[in-house]
Amino acid sequence: MSGGVLRQPSTLAGRIAVATAEADTPTALHPPMIVARKFSDIVEETVQWHWQDWIAKGKLHLCAGVQGDGKSTILTDIAARLSSGRAMPDGVAVSKKRIGFLISEEGVADTVLPRLRVHHAYLDNILWLEAVRTGDADAPLSLSAHLPLLEQFIYDNQLDVLVIDALSDFLGPIRRNDEGEVRSVLTPLSQLAGRTGCSVVGIAHLGKPGAGSRRAVERVLGSGAFTQVPRIVWAVSVDAEDETKRYFGTVKNNLAPDVPTYAWHRDRDKPIEWDGVSATSIRTMMSGAAEKTSQIDRAKTFLAERLMGGGRPGRQLITDAANEGIGKNTLYAAADELGVEKKKENGVAGQWYWRLPTSQPDTPHTQEGRSVSSVSLGTSGRSGTLTWELPDLPNVPEDSELTDVASGDSGDDSIPLREVA
């Protein structure tokens, strides 16, 4: 066996059935008891790796991503490298491994096989676990019903890695959002990995970031157990500016230090090309922080453009921003970063006006018949001066009234407006 020594019991399924029956039906001769050992009697072991710091022997892993981001393609490339003993994306050398695939979402003959071929897989080392056969009838494998059969298969075929695509499709008749029910399947699966030394890698789907800055592991669809039980969780992400650029990295690793995030791309009908280490970790990309920063930068540009010619009514700015998809919270955060001044004019009955800081001109300079002003944005780690050329803005009547905005926000209604007298 290339990936380590596997224990080969002769009657594994029988032993498991007997042990289960005895545990479920205690008798006077065999009452239940707690088994314990002193830690001084335990022989310490070190984590063994099929791919150093990425794929641990005998552990449960998860690969998560939004639909279409390339999760299955990444696993195809990794499986192909392991099957043929080629270097991994980070250059680490590996020996040949035997790989098993449980597949539900892809066509095996027209999608998975061509993908493996184009990634130079050694196909004799890769098995497709097609079904569970009873007599003449075939049924899909269920991790809740067929775990003893799967364990025996891993032993018999000396599998080093088992890829389950997609993990939730093989759990059996359980509720995917129920913590206890998901754990009732994943915990025995994790224990199976430990007994056999086979690394199990499941594929899962991510939900959208939503409001706030959720961590990537919190976006996996279904119960939290999907990311709590695995020891290592990978993620795949698409570049926010260029959809041809993809990223692959870990968002959870209980067994090794953080590893770099790697950039990659793939042309149609060609193998993945790895583009080296990314400057930004995939955790940052997927936490929502990068998206939030981009939204604030956009709002700052919006304010700079609107206020370049002088003060504008705050309510009108909020309305205009909402029409461009900028929520109140984002607009106020951008105003704070720019130092926008908010003052009520014409006393208590007046309305709020927003202006750029007093260091910026309230009225534009005139040059060749056009209005020219500038404002320093200093956005998100980069600073500089952006210049716009604007026509003269009409004066806003002091007695004009605007209706307050009750909608057009991006889910931020719970936070009140902050006005400064």
FENDA-V813430 format. One record per residue. N is the residue number from 1. PHI is phi in whole degrees, -180 to 180 (none if undefined). Layout:
n = {N/N}
phi = {PHI/PHI}
//
This chain:
n = {1/2/3/4/5/6/7/8/9/10/11/12/13/14/15/16/17/18/19/20/21/22/23/24/25/26/27/28/29/30/31/32/33/34/35/36/37/38/39/40/41/42/43/44/45/46/47/48/49/50/51/52/53/54/55/56/57/58/59/60/61/62/63/64/65/66/67/68/69/70/71/72/73/74/75/76/77/78/79/80/81/82/83/84/85/86/87/88/89/90/91/92/93/94/95/96/97/98/99/100/101/102/103/104/105/106/107/108/109/110/111/112/113/114/115/116/117/118/119/120/121/122/123/124/125/126/127/128/129/130/131/132/133/134/135/136/137/138/139/140/141/142/143/144/145/146/147/148/149/150/151/152/153/154/155/156/157/158/159/160/161/162/163/164/165/166/167/168/169/170/171/172/173/174/175/176/177/178/179/180/181/182/183/184/185/186/187/188/189/190/191/192/193/194/195/196/197/198/199/200/201/202/203/204/205/206/207/208/209/210/211/212/213/214/215/216/217/218/219/220/221/222/223/224/225/226/227/228/229/230/231/232/233/234/235/236/237/238/239/240/241/242/243/244/245/246/247/248/249/250/251/252/253/254/255/256/257/258/259/260/261/262/263/264/265/266/267/268/269/270/271/272/273/274/275/276/277/278/279/280/281/282/283/284/285/286/287/288/289/290/291/292/293/294/295/296/297/298/299/300/301/302/303/304/305/306/307/308/309/310/311/312/313/314/315/316/317/318/319/320/321/322/323/324/325/326/327/328/329/330/331/332/333/334/335/336/337/338/339/340/341/342/343/344/345/346/347/348/349/350/351/352/353/354/355/356/357/358/359/360/361/362/363/364/365/366/367/368/369/370/371/372/373/374/375/376/377/378/379/380/381/382/383/384/385/386/387/388/389/390/391/392/393/394/395/396/397/398/399/400/401/402/403/404/405/406/407/408/409/410/411/412/413/414/415/416/417/418/419/420/421}
phi = {none/-78/-96/129/-81/-108/-78/-121/-71/-78/-130/-62/-61/-66/-64/-65/-64/-66/-63/-67/-64/-67/-68/-83/-129/-65/-123/-64/-77/-132/-69/-66/-150/-85/-103/-143/-137/-73/-62/-68/-93/-87/-83/-68/-125/-105/-68/-103/-129/-83/-135/-51/70/-120/-120/-90/-65/71/-126/-93/-124/-138/-120/-120/-177/-71/-54/90/-81/108/-61/-65/-66/-60/-65/-64/-64/-63/-63/-63/-65/-65/-66/-103/76/-85/-60/-80/-56/-91/90/-70/-79/-136/-90/-63/-124/-102/-119/-116/-125/-105/-129/-125/-102/-116/-73/-69/-75/-101/-125/-68/-61/-59/-63/-62/-62/-67/-95/63/-74/-91/-65/-65/-98/-125/-118/-102/-82/-77/-169/-106/-105/-125/65/-100/-103/-108/-138/-62/-70/-119/-68/-84/-110/-118/-61/-60/-66/-64/-63/-64/-63/-61/-63/-62/-104/51/-73/-93/-138/-120/-101/-117/-128/-102/-58/-65/-75/-113/-77/91/-80/-125/-88/-65/-95/-92/-57/-65/-69/-66/-63/-64/-102/-71/-65/-61/-65/-63/-67/-59/-59/-66/-70/-91/81/-85/-81/-109/-123/-99/-107/-136/-99/-100/-86/-70/-58/71/-73/81/-124/-74/-68/-60/-67/-85/-96/-65/-68/100/-65/-63/-63/-61/-108/-81/-75/-61/-84/-133/-124/-98/-142/-119/-142/-101/-62/-66/-102/-138/-68/-79/-95/-127/-137/-141/-166/-104/-110/-155/-150/-86/-118/-154/-63/-57/-108/-66/-90/-110/-89/-155/-150/-148/-83/-56/63/-127/-73/-60/-115/-90/-107/92/-77/-83/-71/-113/-73/-68/-63/-67/-58/-99/-78/97/-65/-65/-65/-64/-61/-62/-65/-66/-59/-65/-67/-65/-65/-57/-66/-60/-68/-70/-98/-62/-91/130/-66/-133/-62/-60/-63/-66/-62/-63/-63/-63/-64/-60/-65/-103/81/-106/-78/-62/-59/-64/-63/-68/-63/-65/-62/-62/-67/-82/75/-61/-94/-120/-136/-87/-108/64/75/-62/-81/-78/-117/-81/-116/-107/-137/-66/-52/-61/-70/-96/-67/-76/-122/-73/-76/-107/-146/53/81/-123/-89/-131/-143/-143/-147/-84/-89/54/-92/45/86/-131/-129/164/-117/-102/-122/-117/-112/-127/-73/-60/-88/-69/-70/-91/-57/-67/-97/-71/-120/-123/-76/-64/-93/-112/-145/80/-92/-110/88/-111/-65/-76/-103/-71/-68/-113/-107/-117/-72}
//
